């Protein structure tokens, strides 16, 4: 395939794609680029990778999410998560980056790359728009 740019939404996908190509530009939309070795610096990423970063849920949290929410509900503990999508799962509230804004900003990077910019010269950005969602119901204890 004649690919002009690759967009990777997850940290794992970004790492896999970076290991697969050193020539096709990559724009990532999540992860910790320095910790993952995706970029040399956030100001000047170097190579073929740039994007938007934010410290997404780790694998431990994701693996045991059901147990966390069940424990919090059973013990009537307020739970606060980093993504709005988790509020219906029993969180009292969420406070985290606006994923729609991250996607839109990623699209701006794709546009710049398609117009000739080099990913190595586009600084890694951090979220600038956050959203807070508060549930309107009280969690009920599990039976």
The first five atom37 places (N, CA, C, CB, O) and aatype in JSON, in Angstrom:
{
  "aatype": [20, 20, 20, 20, 20, 20, 20, 20, 20, 20, 20, 20, 20, 20, 20, 20, 20, 20, 20, 20, 20, 20, 20, 20, 20, 20, 20, 20, 20, 20, 20, 20, 20, 20, 20, 20, 20, 20, 20, 20, 20, 20, 20, 20, 20, 20, 20, 20, 20, 20, 20, 20, 20, 20, 20, 20, 20, 20, 20, 20, 20, 20, 20, 20, 20, 20, 20, 20, 20, 20, 20, 20, 20, 20, 20, 20, 20, 20, 20, 20, 20, 20, 20, 20, 20, 20, 20, 20, 20, 20, 20, 20, 20, 20, 20, 20, 20, 20, 20, 20, 20, 20, 20, 20, 20, 20, 20, 20, 20, 20, 20, 20, 20, 20, 20, 20, 20, 20, 20, 20, 20, 20, 20, 20, 20, 20, 20, 20, 20, 20, 20, 20, 20, 20, 20, 20, 20, 20, 20, 20, 20, 20, 20],
  "atom_mask": [
    [1, 1, 1, 1, 1],
    [1, 1, 1, 1, 1],
    [1, 1, 1, 1, 1],
    [1, 1, 1, 1, 1],
    [1, 1, 1, 1, 1],
    [1, 1, 1, 1, 1],
    [1, 1, 1, 1, 1],
    [1, 1, 1, 1, 1],
    [1, 1, 1, 1, 1],
    [1, 1, 1, 1, 1],
    [1, 1, 1, 1, 1],
    [1, 1, 1, 1, 1],
    [1, 1, 1, 1, 1],
    [1, 1, 1, 1, 1],
    [1, 1, 1, 1, 1],
    [1, 1, 1, 1, 1],
    [1, 1, 1, 1, 1],
    [1, 1, 1, 1, 1],
    [1, 1, 1, 1, 1],
    [1, 1, 1, 1, 1],
    [1, 1, 1, 1, 1],
    [1, 1, 1, 1, 1],
    [1, 1, 1, 1, 1],
    [1, 1, 1, 1, 1],
    [1, 1, 1, 1, 1],
    [1, 1, 1, 1, 1],
    [1, 1, 1, 1, 1],
    [1, 1, 1, 1, 1],
    [1, 1, 1, 1, 1],
    [1, 1, 1, 1, 1],
    [1, 1, 1, 1, 1],
    [1, 1, 1, 1, 1],
    [1, 1, 1, 1, 1],
    [1, 1, 1, 1, 1],
    [1, 1, 1, 1, 1],
    [1, 1, 1, 1, 1],
    [1, 1, 1, 1, 1],
    [1, 1, 1, 1, 1],
    [1, 1, 1, 1, 1],
    [1, 1, 1, 1, 1],
    [1, 1, 1, 1, 1],
    [1, 1, 1, 1, 1],
    [1, 1, 1, 1, 1],
    [1, 1, 1, 1, 1],
    [1, 1, 1, 1, 1],
    [1, 1, 1, 1, 1],
    [1, 1, 1, 1, 1],
    [1, 1, 1, 1, 1],
    [1, 1, 1, 1, 1],
    [1, 1, 1, 1, 1],
    [1, 1, 1, 1, 1],
    [1, 1, 1, 1, 1],
    [1, 1, 1, 1, 1],
    [1, 1, 1, 1, 1],
    [1, 1, 1, 1, 1],
    [1, 1, 1, 1, 1],
    [1, 1, 1, 1, 1],
    [1, 1, 1, 1, 1],
    [1, 1, 1, 1, 1],
    [1, 1, 1, 1, 1],
    [1, 1, 1, 1, 1],
    [1, 1, 1, 1, 1],
    [1, 1, 1, 1, 1],
    [1, 1, 1, 1, 1],
    [1, 1, 1, 1, 1],
    [1, 1, 1, 1, 1],
    [1, 1, 1, 1, 1],
    [1, 1, 1, 1, 1],
    [1, 1, 1, 1, 1],
    [1, 1, 1, 1, 1],
    [1, 1, 1, 1, 1],
    [1, 1, 1, 1, 1],
    [1, 1, 1, 1, 1],
    [1, 1, 1, 1, 1],
    [1, 1, 1, 1, 1],
    [1, 1, 1, 1, 1],
    [1, 1, 1, 1, 1],
    [1, 1, 1, 1, 1],
    [1, 1, 1, 1, 1],
    [1, 1, 1, 1, 1],
    [1, 1, 1, 1, 1],
    [1, 1, 1, 1, 1],
    [1, 1, 1, 1, 1],
    [1, 1, 1, 1, 1],
    [1, 1, 1, 1, 1],
    [1, 1, 1, 1, 1],
    [1, 1, 1, 1, 1],
    [1, 1, 1, 1, 1],
    [1, 1, 1, 1, 1],
    [1, 1, 1, 1, 1],
    [1, 1, 1, 1, 1],
    [1, 1, 1, 1, 1],
    [1, 1, 1, 1, 1],
    [1, 1, 1, 1, 1],
    [1, 1, 1, 1, 1],
    [1, 1, 1, 1, 1],
    [1, 1, 1, 1, 1],
    [1, 1, 1, 1, 1],
    [1, 1, 1, 1, 1],
    [1, 1, 1, 1, 1],
    [1, 1, 1, 1, 1],
    [1, 1, 1, 1, 1],
    [1, 1, 1, 1, 1],
    [1, 1, 1, 1, 1],
    [1, 1, 1, 1, 1],
    [1, 1, 1, 1, 1],
    [1, 1, 1, 1, 1],
    [1, 1, 1, 1, 1],
    [1, 1, 1, 1, 1],
    [1, 1, 1, 1, 1],
    [1, 1, 1, 1, 1],
    [1, 1, 1, 1, 1],
    [1, 1, 1, 1, 1],
    [1, 1, 1, 1, 1],
    [1, 1, 1, 1, 1],
    [1, 1, 1, 1, 1],
    [1, 1, 1, 1, 1],
    [1, 1, 1, 1, 1],
    [1, 1, 1, 1, 1],
    [1, 1, 1, 1, 1],
    [1, 1, 1, 1, 1],
    [1, 1, 1, 1, 1],
    [1, 1, 1, 1, 1],
    [1, 1, 1, 1, 1],
    [1, 1, 1, 1, 1],
    [1, 1, 1, 1, 1],
    [1, 1, 1, 1, 1],
    [1, 1, 1, 1, 1],
    [1, 1, 1, 1, 1],
    [1, 1, 1, 1, 1],
    [1, 1, 1, 1, 1],
    [1, 1, 1, 1, 1],
    [1, 1, 1, 1, 1],
    [1, 1, 1, 1, 1],
    [1, 1, 1, 1, 1],
    [1, 1, 1, 1, 1],
    [1, 1, 1, 1, 1],
    [1, 1, 1, 1, 1],
    [1, 1, 1, 1, 1],
    [1, 1, 1, 1, 1],
    [1, 1, 1, 1, 1],
    [1, 1, 1, 1, 1],
    [1, 1, 1, 1, 1]
  ],
  "atom_positions": [
    [[0.84, -1.19, 0.0], [0.0, 0.0, 0.0], [0.88, 1.25, 0.0], [-0.95, 0.0, 1.22], [1.98, 1.26, 0.56]],
    [[0.39, 2.27, -0.62], [1.08, 3.55, -0.65], [0.48, 4.45, 0.44], [0.97, 4.21, -2.07], [-0.41, 5.25, 0.16]],
    [[0.98, 4.31, 1.66], [0.45, 5.02, 2.83], [1.19, 6.33, 3.01], [0.55, 4.15, 4.1], [2.42, 6.36, 3.0]],
    [[0.44, 7.42, 3.19], [1.06, 8.74, 3.38], [1.31, 9.07, 4.85], [0.18, 9.8, 2.77], [2.28, 9.75, 5.17]],
    [[0.44, 8.6, 5.74], [0.57, 8.86, 7.17], [-0.25, 7.81, 7.93], [0.1, 10.32, 7.53], [-1.27, 7.34, 7.44]],
    [[0.21, 7.46, 9.12], [-0.49, 6.49, 9.97], [-0.88, 7.2, 11.26], [0.4, 5.23, 10.28], [-0.07, 7.91, 11.85]],
    [[-2.13, 7.02, 11.69], [-2.61, 7.56, 12.96], [-2.83, 6.39, 13.91], [-3.94, 8.39, 12.77], [-3.52, 5.42, 13.58]],
    [[-2.23, 6.48, 15.09], [-2.34, 5.42, 16.09], [-2.99, 5.99, 17.34], [-0.95, 4.81, 16.42], [-2.46, 6.91, 17.96]],
    [[-4.15, 5.43, 17.72], [-4.88, 5.96, 18.88], [-4.35, 5.41, 20.19], [-6.36, 5.64, 18.75], [-4.47, 6.09, 21.21]],
    [[-3.77, 4.24, 20.21], [-3.33, 3.66, 21.48], [-1.81, 3.65, 21.58], [-3.88, 2.22, 21.64], [-1.12, 3.62, 20.56]],
    [[-1.29, 3.68, 22.81], [0.16, 3.61, 22.98], [0.76, 2.34, 22.38], [0.52, 3.69, 24.45], [1.83, 2.38, 21.78]],
    [[0.09, 1.23, 22.53], [0.58, -0.03, 21.99], [0.65, 0.04, 20.47], [-0.3, -1.19, 22.42], [1.65, -0.38, 19.88]],
    [[-0.4, 0.55, 19.84], [-0.41, 0.67, 18.38], [0.71, 1.57, 17.9], [-1.77, 1.21, 17.89], [1.37, 1.27, 16.9]],
    [[0.94, 2.67, 18.59], [2.01, 3.59, 18.18], [3.37, 2.91, 18.24], [2.0, 4.84, 19.08], [4.2, 3.08, 17.35]],
    [[3.61, 2.14, 19.29], [4.89, 1.42, 19.42], [5.06, 0.38, 18.32], [4.99, 0.75, 20.78], [6.14, 0.25, 17.74]],
    [[4.0, -0.37, 18.04], [4.05, -1.4, 17.01], [4.34, -0.78, 15.65], [2.73, -2.2, 16.97], [5.18, -1.27, 14.89]],
    [[3.63, 0.3, 15.34], [3.8, 0.95, 14.04], [5.2, 1.55, 13.92], [2.73, 2.04, 13.83], [5.83, 1.46, 12.86]],
    [[5.7, 2.16, 15.0], [7.05, 2.75, 14.94], [8.09, 1.67, 14.68], [7.37, 3.49, 16.26], [9.06, 1.9, 13.96]],
    [[7.88, 0.51, 15.26], [8.82, -0.59, 15.03], [8.71, -1.16, 13.62], [8.58, -1.69, 16.04], [9.63, -1.84, 13.15]],
    [[7.61, -0.89, 12.94], [7.39, -1.44, 11.6], [7.9, -0.54, 10.49], [5.93, -1.69, 11.39], [8.18, -1.02, 9.39]],
    [[8.04, 0.77, 10.75], [8.47, 1.68, 9.69], [9.28, 2.85, 10.26], [7.27, 2.21, 8.91], [8.99, 3.35, 11.35]],
    [[10.27, 3.26, 9.51], [11.03, 4.45, 9.89], [10.83, 5.56, 8.86], [12.53, 4.11, 10.03], [11.43, 6.63, 8.97]],
    [[9.99, 5.3, 7.88], [9.8, 6.29, 6.81], [8.4, 6.88, 6.76], [10.13, 5.67, 5.49], [8.24, 8.06, 6.45]],
    [[7.38, 6.1, 7.04], [6.0, 6.6, 6.99], [5.74, 7.45, 8.24], [4.97, 5.42, 6.89], [5.99, 6.98, 9.35]],
    [[5.25, 8.68, 8.08], [4.94, 9.52, 9.24], [3.87, 8.88, 10.12], [4.49, 10.91, 8.78], [2.9, 8.3, 9.62]],
    [[4.05, 9.0, 11.43], [3.12, 8.45, 12.41], [2.67, 9.57, 13.34], [3.77, 7.28, 13.23], [3.49, 10.32, 13.86]],
    [[1.35, 9.67, 13.54], [0.77, 10.61, 14.5], [0.07, 9.77, 15.56], [-0.22, 11.63, 13.8], [-0.88, 9.05, 15.26]],
    [[0.55, 9.86, 16.82], [-0.1, 9.12, 17.9], [-1.03, 10.05, 18.66], [0.95, 8.49, 18.86], [-0.82, 11.26, 18.7]],
    [[-2.07, 9.47, 19.27], [-3.08, 10.27, 19.96], [-3.23, 9.85, 21.42], [-4.41, 10.16, 19.25], [-4.24, 10.18, 22.05]],
    [[-2.28, 9.14, 21.95], [-2.32, 8.74, 23.37], [-0.97, 8.15, 23.72], [-3.47, 7.71, 23.65], [-0.19, 7.76, 22.85]],
    [[-0.71, 8.1, 25.0], [0.5, 7.43, 25.46], [1.49, 8.38, 26.11], [1.15, 6.74, 24.32], [1.25, 9.58, 26.24]],
    [[2.6, 7.8, 26.5], [3.7, 8.55, 27.09], [4.9, 8.39, 26.16], [4.03, 8.06, 28.56], [5.67, 7.45, 26.31]],
    [[5.05, 9.29, 25.2], [6.02, 9.1, 24.13], [7.47, 8.97, 24.59], [5.92, 10.23, 23.19], [8.23, 8.19, 24.0]],
    [[7.87, 9.7, 25.61], [9.25, 9.57, 26.08], [9.45, 8.23, 26.77], [9.62, 10.72, 27.03], [10.43, 7.53, 26.51]],
    [[8.52, 7.88, 27.64], [8.61, 6.61, 28.37], [8.56, 5.39, 27.46], [7.51, 6.53, 29.38], [9.15, 4.36, 27.77]],
    [[7.85, 5.52, 26.36], [7.73, 4.41, 25.41], [8.84, 4.41, 24.37], [6.38, 4.48, 24.72], [8.96, 3.47, 23.58]],
    [[9.64, 5.44, 24.37], [10.7, 5.52, 23.37], [10.2, 5.9, 21.99], [11.42, 4.22, 23.3], [10.87, 5.62, 20.99]],
    [[9.03, 6.53, 21.92], [8.49, 6.94, 20.61], [9.21, 8.14, 20.04], [7.0, 7.24, 20.74], [9.38, 8.25, 18.82]],
    [[9.63, 9.06, 20.92], [10.28, 10.29, 20.48], [11.54, 10.54, 21.3], [9.32, 11.49, 20.58], [11.7, 10.0, 22.39]],
    [[12.43, 11.38, 20.76], [13.66, 11.74, 21.48], [13.41, 12.86, 22.48], [14.76, 12.15, 20.49], [14.02, 12.9, 23.55]],
    [[12.52, 13.79, 22.11], [12.11, 14.87, 23.02], [10.74, 15.35, 22.58], [13.16, 16.06, 23.03], [10.35, 15.16, 21.43]],
    [[10.0, 15.97, 23.5], [8.66, 16.45, 23.12], [8.75, 17.71, 22.27], [7.82, 16.71, 24.38], [7.86, 17.98, 21.47]],
    [[9.81, 18.49, 22.43], [9.96, 19.71, 21.65], [10.37, 19.41, 20.21], [10.99, 20.63, 22.3], [9.89, 20.06, 19.28]],
    [[11.26, 18.45, 20.02], [11.71, 18.05, 18.69], [11.76, 16.52, 18.67], [13.12, 18.68, 18.33], [12.78, 15.92, 18.99]],
    [[10.64, 15.92, 18.29], [10.52, 14.46, 18.39], [11.56, 13.66, 17.63], [9.18, 14.05, 17.92], [11.93, 12.56, 18.06]],
    [[12.04, 14.18, 16.52], [13.0, 13.42, 15.72], [12.29, 12.29, 14.98], [14.12, 12.86, 16.62], [11.15, 11.94, 15.31]],
    [[12.94, 11.74, 14.03], [12.45, 10.61, 13.25], [11.09, 10.87, 12.6], [12.35, 9.4, 14.13], [10.84, 11.97, 12.1]],
    [[10.22, 9.86, 12.59], [8.96, 9.94, 11.83], [7.71, 9.94, 12.71], [8.89, 8.79, 10.86], [6.62, 9.62, 12.23]],
    [[7.86, 10.29, 13.99], [6.74, 10.17, 14.93], [6.5, 11.48, 15.66], [7.01, 9.05, 15.95], [7.45, 12.15, 16.08]],
    [[5.23, 11.86, 15.82], [4.81, 13.0, 16.64], [3.36, 12.77, 17.03], [4.99, 14.36, 15.88], [2.76, 11.78, 16.62]],
    [[2.79, 13.66, 17.82], [1.39, 13.52, 18.16], [0.97, 14.24, 19.41], [1.07, 12.1, 18.31], [1.59, 15.22, 19.83]],
    [[-0.09, 13.74, 19.99], [-0.7, 14.32, 21.2], [-0.58, 13.28, 22.31], [-2.21, 14.73, 20.96], [-0.92, 12.11, 22.1]],
    [[-0.1, 13.68, 23.46], [0.08, 12.75, 24.56], [-0.91, 13.03, 25.68], [1.5, 12.81, 25.08], [-1.31, 14.17, 25.88]],
    [[-1.3, 11.99, 26.41], [-1.99, 12.1, 27.68], [-1.89, 10.78, 28.37], [-3.47, 12.53, 27.52], [-2.22, 9.81, 27.69]],
    [[-1.26, 10.47, 30.28], [-0.92, 9.28, 31.03], [-2.22, 8.5, 31.15], [-0.29, 9.62, 32.44], [-2.8, 8.46, 32.24]],
    [[-2.79, 7.79, 29.91], [-4.0, 6.97, 29.77], [-3.97, 5.89, 30.84], [-4.12, 6.33, 28.33], [-2.94, 5.63, 31.47]],
    [[-5.16, 5.24, 31.04], [-5.22, 4.19, 32.05], [-4.19, 3.12, 31.76], [-6.63, 3.57, 32.1], [-3.97, 2.73, 30.62]],
    [[-3.55, 2.67, 32.82], [-2.57, 1.61, 32.62], [-3.26, 0.25, 32.53], [-1.53, 1.62, 33.74], [-4.46, 0.13, 32.78]],
    [[-2.48, -0.74, 32.18], [-3.04, -2.08, 31.97], [-3.63, -2.67, 33.25], [-1.98, -3.01, 31.44], [-4.63, -3.38, 33.2]],
    [[-3.01, -2.36, 34.39], [-3.52, -2.89, 35.66], [-4.93, -2.37, 35.91], [-2.6, -2.49, 36.84], [-5.83, -3.14, 36.25]],
    [[-5.13, -1.05, 35.72], [-6.45, -0.48, 35.91], [-7.45, -1.09, 34.92], [-6.4, 1.05, 35.74], [-8.56, -1.47, 35.29]],
    [[-7.04, -1.17, 33.67], [-7.94, -1.72, 32.65], [-8.31, -3.16, 32.94], [-7.29, -1.62, 31.27], [-9.47, -3.56, 32.78]],
    [[-7.34, -3.95, 33.36], [-7.58, -5.36, 33.63], [-8.57, -5.56, 34.78], [-6.27, -6.08, 33.94], [-9.41, -6.46, 34.73]],
    [[-8.47, -4.73, 35.81], [-9.3, -4.9, 37.0], [-10.39, -3.85, 37.13], [-8.43, -4.88, 38.23], [-10.92, -3.64, 38.23]],
    [[-10.73, -3.18, 36.04], [-11.73, -2.11, 36.1], [-13.04, -2.58, 36.71], [-11.97, -1.56, 34.7], [-13.61, -1.88, 37.55]],
    [[-13.53, -3.74, 36.3], [-14.79, -4.27, 36.84], [-14.73, -4.45, 38.35], [-15.13, -5.58, 36.19], [-15.69, -4.12, 39.05]],
    [[-13.63, -4.97, 38.84], [-13.47, -5.16, 40.28], [-13.42, -3.83, 41.02], [-12.21, -5.96, 40.57], [-13.98, -3.7, 42.11]],
    [[-12.73, -2.82, 40.43], [-12.67, -1.51, 41.05], [-14.06, -0.9, 41.18], [-11.76, -0.58, 40.25], [-14.44, -0.42, 42.25]],
    [[-14.81, -0.92, 40.08], [-16.14, -0.3, 40.12], [-17.08, -1.06, 41.04], [-16.73, -0.23, 38.72], [-17.88, -0.44, 41.75]],
    [[-17.0, -2.37, 41.04], [-17.85, -3.17, 41.92], [-17.52, -2.89, 43.39], [-17.68, -4.67, 41.62], [-18.43, -2.73, 44.21]],
    [[-16.24, -2.83, 43.73], [-15.82, -2.55, 45.11], [-16.31, -1.17, 45.54], [-14.28, -2.64, 45.24], [-16.83, -1.01, 46.64]],
    [[-16.13, -0.17, 44.68], [-16.56, 1.18, 45.01], [-18.06, 1.25, 45.22], [-16.14, 2.16, 43.91], [-18.52, 1.88, 46.18]],
    [[-18.84, 0.62, 44.35], [-20.3, 0.64, 44.49], [-20.74, -0.11, 45.75], [-20.96, 0.02, 43.25], [-21.58, 0.38, 46.5]],
    [[-20.18, -1.28, 45.98], [-20.55, -2.1, 47.14], [-20.27, -1.37, 48.45], [-19.81, -3.43, 47.11], [-21.04, -1.48, 49.41]],
    [[-19.18, -0.64, 48.49], [-18.78, 0.06, 49.71], [-19.19, 1.53, 49.72], [-17.3, -0.03, 49.88], [-18.8, 2.3, 50.6]],
    [[-20.0, 1.9, 48.72], [-20.54, 3.25, 48.59], [-19.42, 4.31, 48.65], [-21.57, 3.52, 49.69], [-19.53, 5.33, 49.33]],
    [[-18.34, 4.02, 47.9], [-17.21, 4.93, 47.81], [-17.32, 5.75, 46.53], [-15.87, 4.15, 47.85], [-17.65, 5.21, 45.47]],
    [[-17.05, 7.04, 46.62], [-17.07, 7.83, 45.38], [-15.88, 7.44, 44.51], [-17.03, 9.35, 45.7], [-14.76, 7.29, 45.01]],
    [[-16.12, 7.27, 43.23], [-15.06, 6.89, 42.29], [-14.94, 7.98, 41.23], [-15.36, 5.51, 41.63], [-15.93, 8.43, 40.66]],
    [[-13.72, 8.4, 40.97], [-13.44, 9.41, 39.97], [-12.48, 8.8, 38.95], [-12.84, 10.71, 40.62], [-11.42, 8.28, 39.32]],
    [[-12.86, 8.86, 37.67], [-12.05, 8.26, 36.62], [-11.59, 9.33, 35.64], [-12.83, 7.16, 35.89], [-12.07, 10.46, 35.67]],
    [[-10.68, 8.96, 34.77], [-10.07, 9.91, 33.85], [-10.77, 10.06, 32.52], [-8.7, 9.52, 33.6], [-10.38, 10.92, 31.72]],
    [[-11.8, 9.26, 32.23], [-12.5, 9.36, 30.96], [-14.01, 9.4, 31.18], [-12.13, 8.19, 30.04], [-14.54, 8.66, 32.01]],
    [[-14.69, 10.25, 30.45], [-16.14, 10.41, 30.59], [-16.9, 9.12, 30.29], [-16.64, 11.51, 29.69], [-17.99, 8.9, 30.83]],
    [[-16.35, 8.29, 29.44], [-17.02, 7.05, 29.06], [-17.18, 6.1, 30.24], [-16.25, 6.37, 27.95], [-17.97, 5.16, 30.17]],
    [[-16.46, 6.32, 31.33], [-16.52, 5.44, 32.48], [-17.57, 5.85, 33.51], [-15.18, 5.37, 33.14], [-17.87, 5.08, 34.43]],
    [[-18.13, 7.05, 33.39], [-19.14, 7.5, 34.35], [-20.36, 6.58, 34.38], [-19.59, 8.93, 34.01], [-20.83, 6.25, 35.47]],
    [[-20.9, 6.13, 33.24], [-22.05, 5.22, 33.3], [-21.73, 3.88, 33.97], [-22.57, 4.97, 31.91], [-22.63, 3.15, 34.36]],
    [[-20.44, 3.56, 34.09], [-20.03, 2.3, 34.71], [-20.02, 2.39, 36.23], [-18.66, 1.9, 34.21], [-19.68, 1.42, 36.9]],
    [[-20.4, 3.55, 36.79], [-20.49, 3.65, 38.24], [-19.65, 4.75, 38.86], [-20.11, 2.39, 38.83], [-19.63, 4.87, 40.09]],
    [[-18.96, 5.54, 38.08], [-18.14, 6.61, 38.65], [-19.01, 7.76, 39.13], [-17.13, 7.11, 37.62], [-20.06, 8.04, 38.54]],
    [[-18.58, 8.42, 40.17], [-19.24, 9.63, 40.63], [-19.01, 10.73, 39.6], [-18.71, 10.07, 42.03], [-19.91, 11.5, 39.28]],
    [[-17.78, 10.79, 39.09], [-17.45, 11.8, 38.1], [-16.2, 11.38, 37.33], [-17.24, 13.18, 38.77], [-15.51, 10.43, 37.68]],
    [[-15.94, 12.12, 36.27], [-14.7, 11.95, 35.53], [-14.11, 13.32, 35.29], [-14.93, 11.19, 34.19], [-14.82, 14.32, 35.18]],
    [[-12.8, 13.34, 35.2], [-12.08, 14.55, 34.83], [-10.92, 14.08, 33.97], [-11.59, 15.38, 36.09], [-10.02, 13.38, 34.44]],
    [[-10.96, 14.47, 32.71], [-9.91, 14.01, 31.81], [-9.9, 14.8, 30.54], [-10.09, 12.54, 31.51], [-10.72, 15.69, 30.33]],
    [[-8.95, 14.46, 29.68], [-8.82, 15.18, 28.41], [-10.04, 14.95, 27.52], [-7.55, 14.76, 27.67], [-10.64, 13.88, 27.54]],
    [[-10.37, 15.96, 26.75], [-11.46, 15.86, 25.79], [-10.94, 15.08, 24.58], [-11.99, 17.29, 25.37], [-10.14, 15.59, 23.8]],
    [[-11.4, 13.85, 24.43], [-10.89, 12.98, 23.36], [-11.25, 13.49, 21.97], [-11.44, 11.57, 23.53], [-10.5, 13.28, 21.02]],
    [[-12.38, 14.16, 21.84], [-12.75, 14.75, 20.54], [-11.75, 15.84, 20.15], [-14.19, 15.33, 20.59], [-11.38, 15.97, 18.98]],
    [[-11.33, 16.62, 21.12], [-10.36, 17.67, 20.86], [-9.01, 17.07, 20.48], [-10.22, 18.58, 22.09], [-8.33, 17.58, 19.58]],
    [[-8.62, 16.0, 21.16], [-7.36, 15.34, 20.83], [-7.4, 14.81, 19.39], [-7.07, 14.18, 21.81], [-6.44, 14.95, 18.64]],
    [[-8.52, 14.2, 19.01], [-8.66, 13.69, 17.65], [-8.59, 14.83, 16.63], [-9.99, 12.92, 17.49], [-7.95, 14.69, 15.59]],
    [[-9.24, 15.95, 16.93], [-9.21, 17.09, 16.02], [-7.8, 17.66, 15.89], [-10.18, 18.18, 16.5], [-7.38, 18.02, 14.79]],
    [[-7.09, 17.74, 17.0], [-5.72, 18.25, 16.96], [-4.8, 17.28, 16.22], [-5.19, 18.51, 18.38], [-3.86, 17.7, 15.54]],
    [[-5.07, 15.99, 16.36], [-4.33, 15.0, 15.59], [-4.56, 15.17, 14.1], [-4.73, 13.59, 16.02], [-3.64, 15.01, 13.3]],
    [[-5.81, 15.49, 13.74], [-6.14, 15.73, 12.33], [-5.37, 16.93, 11.77], [-7.65, 15.95, 12.16], [-4.98, 16.93, 10.61]],
    [[-5.15, 17.94, 12.61], [-4.36, 19.1, 12.18], [-2.93, 18.66, 11.88], [-4.36, 20.21, 13.28], [-2.34, 19.12, 10.9]],
    [[-2.38, 17.78, 12.71], [-1.02, 17.26, 12.45], [-0.98, 16.47, 11.14], [-0.55, 16.38, 13.61], [-0.04, 16.61, 10.36]],
    [[-1.99, 15.65, 10.91], [-2.05, 14.88, 9.66], [-2.08, 15.84, 8.48], [-3.3, 13.95, 9.64], [-1.37, 15.63, 7.49]],
    [[-2.88, 16.88, 8.57], [-2.97, 17.87, 7.5], [-1.61, 18.53, 7.25], [-4.02, 18.94, 7.84], [-1.2, 18.68, 6.1]],
    [[-0.92, 18.91, 8.32], [0.4, 19.55, 8.17], [1.39, 18.59, 7.49], [0.94, 19.99, 9.55], [2.17, 18.99, 6.63]],
    [[1.35, 17.32, 7.89], [2.26, 16.33, 7.31], [1.95, 16.12, 5.83], [2.16, 15.0, 8.06], [2.86, 16.03, 5.01]],
    [[0.66, 16.04, 5.5], [0.28, 15.86, 4.1], [0.67, 17.06, 3.24], [-1.22, 15.61, 3.99], [0.82, 16.95, 2.03]],
    [[0.83, 18.22, 3.89], [1.25, 19.42, 3.17], [2.77, 19.61, 3.2], [0.57, 20.64, 3.77], [3.27, 20.63, 2.73]],
    [[3.5, 18.61, 3.74], [4.95, 18.65, 3.66], [5.72, 18.79, 4.96], [5.32, 19.73, 2.81], [6.95, 18.68, 4.95]],
    [[5.05, 19.03, 6.08], [5.77, 19.14, 7.35], [6.35, 17.78, 7.74], [4.83, 19.67, 8.47], [5.78, 16.74, 7.4]],
    [[7.46, 17.8, 8.44], [8.1, 16.58, 8.91], [7.7, 16.33, 10.36], [9.64, 16.66, 8.76], [7.78, 17.25, 11.18]],
    [[7.28, 15.11, 10.69], [6.91, 14.8, 12.08], [8.03, 15.16, 13.06], [6.56, 13.32, 12.22], [7.76, 15.57, 14.19]],
    [[9.27, 14.99, 12.64], [10.42, 15.29, 13.51], [10.43, 16.74, 13.97], [11.71, 14.98, 12.78], [11.0, 17.06, 15.02]],
    [[9.79, 17.62, 13.18], [9.79, 19.05, 13.5], [8.52, 19.52, 14.2], [9.99, 19.85, 12.25], [8.43, 20.69, 14.59]],
    [[7.54, 18.65, 14.35], [6.27, 19.02, 14.99], [6.31, 18.59, 16.46], [5.05, 18.36, 14.26], [6.32, 17.39, 16.74]],
    [[6.32, 19.53, 17.4], [6.42, 19.16, 18.81], [5.23, 18.32, 19.27], [6.54, 20.4, 19.67], [4.11, 18.49, 18.8]],
    [[5.51, 17.43, 20.19], [4.44, 16.64, 20.8], [3.62, 17.59, 21.67], [5.02, 15.43, 21.66], [4.17, 18.38, 22.43]],
    [[2.32, 17.51, 21.54], [1.43, 18.38, 22.32], [0.8, 17.61, 23.46], [0.35, 18.99, 21.42], [0.7, 16.39, 23.43]],
    [[0.38, 18.35, 24.47], [-0.39, 17.79, 25.58], [-1.81, 18.33, 25.49], [0.25, 18.13, 26.95], [-2.04, 19.37, 24.87]],
    [[-2.76, 17.64, 26.11], [-4.14, 18.13, 26.07], [-4.24, 19.54, 26.64], [-5.06, 17.19, 26.83], [-3.56, 19.88, 27.6]],
    [[-5.09, 20.33, 26.04], [-5.35, 21.68, 26.54], [-6.81, 21.86, 26.91], [-4.95, 22.72, 25.5], [-7.17, 22.83, 27.58]],
    [[-7.64, 20.93, 26.48], [-9.07, 21.01, 26.78], [-9.45, 19.78, 27.59], [-9.92, 21.11, 25.47], [-9.23, 18.65, 27.16]],
    [[-10.03, 20.02, 28.75], [-10.44, 18.94, 29.64], [-11.94, 19.03, 29.87], [-9.68, 18.99, 30.98], [-12.55, 20.08, 29.69]],
    [[-12.51, 17.92, 30.26], [-13.95, 17.92, 30.54], [-14.22, 17.2, 31.85], [-14.73, 17.26, 29.39], [-13.55, 16.23, 32.21]],
    [[-15.23, 17.71, 32.54], [-15.67, 17.12, 33.79], [-17.1, 16.64, 33.59], [-15.56, 18.13, 34.98], [-17.94, 17.39, 33.1]],
    [[-17.36, 15.42, 33.97], [-18.71, 14.86, 33.88], [-19.07, 14.37, 35.27], [-18.8, 13.71, 32.81], [-18.32, 13.62, 35.89]],
    [[-20.24, 14.78, 35.75], [-20.71, 14.36, 37.07], [-22.0, 13.6, 36.89], [-20.91, 15.58, 38.02], [-22.9, 14.04, 36.18]],
    [[-22.08, 12.45, 37.54], [-23.28, 11.63, 37.42], [-24.44, 12.29, 38.16], [-23.03, 10.22, 37.98], [-24.24, 13.04, 39.12]],
    [[-25.63, 12.01, 37.71], [-26.82, 12.58, 38.36], [-27.47, 11.56, 39.28], [-27.83, 13.06, 37.31], [-28.5, 11.83, 39.88]],
    [[-26.87, 10.39, 39.4], [-27.45, 9.37, 40.27], [-26.41, 8.9, 41.27], [-27.99, 8.17, 39.45], [-25.21, 9.02, 41.05]],
    [[-26.9, 8.37, 42.37], [-26.01, 7.84, 43.39], [-25.79, 6.36, 43.1], [-26.6, 8.05, 44.83], [-26.73, 5.66, 42.73]],
    [[-24.56, 5.88, 43.28], [-24.32, 4.46, 43.04], [-25.04, 3.61, 44.07], [-22.82, 4.15, 43.07], [-25.11, 3.96, 45.25]],
    [[-25.58, 2.51, 43.62], [-26.26, 1.6, 44.54], [-25.34, 0.44, 44.86], [-27.61, 1.08, 43.94], [-24.59, -0.01, 43.98]],
    [[-25.37, -0.06, 46.1], [-24.49, -1.17, 46.44], [-24.9, -2.43, 45.69], [-24.51, -1.41, 47.96], [-26.09, -2.67, 45.45]],
    [[-23.9, -3.22, 45.32], [-24.18, -4.48, 44.62], [-24.83, -5.46, 45.59], [-22.87, -5.09, 44.03], [-24.63, -5.39, 46.81]],
    [[-25.6, -6.35, 45.03], [-26.29, -7.33, 45.89], [-25.35, -8.38, 46.38], [-27.44, -7.98, 45.15], [-25.75, -9.29, 47.11]]
  ]
}
